[in-house]
Amino acid sequence: QVQLVESGGGLVQPGGSLRLSCAVSGDTIPSQITKMAWYRQAPGKQRELVASIIGGESPNYQDSVKGRFTISRDNARTRVYLQMDTLKPEDTAVYYCNVVRYGYTFWGQGTQVTVSS
């Protein structure tokens, strides 16, 4: 069982920055977690992948956030972060932490990010 708790969301002006954090707990070891990612879902839209880390590969990013967002994690894979810079109104969404452990997908409850003047 894996539990995920996101934090760091809030209201920010266009061009501003936020850093999201996801705390991972449960019966895990680092090698069991094969994927850590951030998704987001805006009202009326499908959930979409924002950024991910799979194994030891370089992070993957949605084209719309490349150069603005950075995903990272600690070595123990107990936390995953999303640094969001140069935020735009279209980044407004609920952001969800995602972890895959031996084929099972786990989600956090989400944290609201609102980009508005």
ChimeraX attribute file (.defattr): number of C-alpha atoms within 10 A of each C-alpha:
attribute: neighborCount
match mode: 1-to-1
recipient: residues
	/A:1	9
	/A:2	17
	/A:3	15
	/A:4	22
	/A:5	17
	/A:6	23
	/A:7	19
	/A:8	15
	/A:9	18
	/A:10	14
	/A:11	15
	/A:12	18
	/A:13	14
	/A:14	17
	/A:15	13
	/A:16	14
	/A:17	17
	/A:18	19
	/A:19	16
	/A:20	21
	/A:21	23
	/A:22	27
	/A:23	16
	/A:24	21
	/A:25	15
	/A:26	10
	/A:27	9
	/A:28	15
	/A:29	12
	/A:30	13
	/A:31	11
	/A:32	14
	/A:33	21
	/A:34	16
	/A:35	18
	/A:36	26
	/A:37	26
	/A:38	26
	/A:39	19
	/A:40	22
	/A:41	19
	/A:42	16
	/A:43	9
	/A:44	6
	/A:45	9
	/A:46	9
	/A:47	15
	/A:48	14
	/A:49	17
	/A:50	24
	/A:51	22
	/A:52	25
	/A:53	20
	/A:54	15
	/A:55	14
	/A:56	8
	/A:57	8
	/A:58	10
	/A:59	15
	/A:60	16
	/A:61	20
	/A:62	13
	/A:63	9
	/A:64	11
	/A:65	17
	/A:66	12
	/A:67	11
	/A:68	14
	/A:69	20
	/A:70	19
	/A:71	23
	/A:72	18
	/A:73	16
	/A:74	10
	/A:75	9
	/A:76	12
	/A:77	21
	/A:78	17
	/A:79	19
	/A:80	25
	/A:81	22
	/A:82	23
	/A:83	15
	/A:84	20
	/A:85	17
	/A:86	15
	/A:87	22
	/A:88	19
	/A:89	15
	/A:90	12
	/A:91	21
	/A:92	20
	/A:93	21
	/A:94	18
	/A:95	27
	/A:96	28
	/A:97	29
	/A:98	22
	/A:99	28
	/A:100	17
	/A:101	18
	/A:102	11
	/A:103	11
	/A:104	10
	/A:105	13
	/A:106	16
	/A:107	18
	/A:108	20
	/A:109	14
	/A:110	22
	/A:111	21
	/A:112	20
	/A:113	22
	/A:114	20
	/A:115	21
	/A:116	16
	/A:117	8
